[in-house]
Amino acid sequence: MLQDTLTIRYYQKLTDAFVELWNRGYRTDDMRMYLDGYLAALRNSNAIEPFLIHRLEEEATRYLYDASNFAVVQPEPEPGYY
């Protein structure tokens, strides 16, 4: 569980980006490369501590591989009164 506020913001940005990428037709392998690049940028910028980056990676990976996060909700048809 993430507790650092800055790390939580990065997580929210990542998960929002994952959903956007999914809606544009990208799939898990592409999003994993996006995540790897994002994490590399955080590591190189020293924006947050390395152990927080590791926790962020764990949580973002868990989100990425949970299919329910990308399921398209279909509206229920209204019952017909015939």
Secondary structure as UniProt FT lines:
FT   HELIX           5..23
FT   TURN            24..25
FT   HELIX           28..45
FT   HELIX           50..64
FT   HELIX           67..70
//
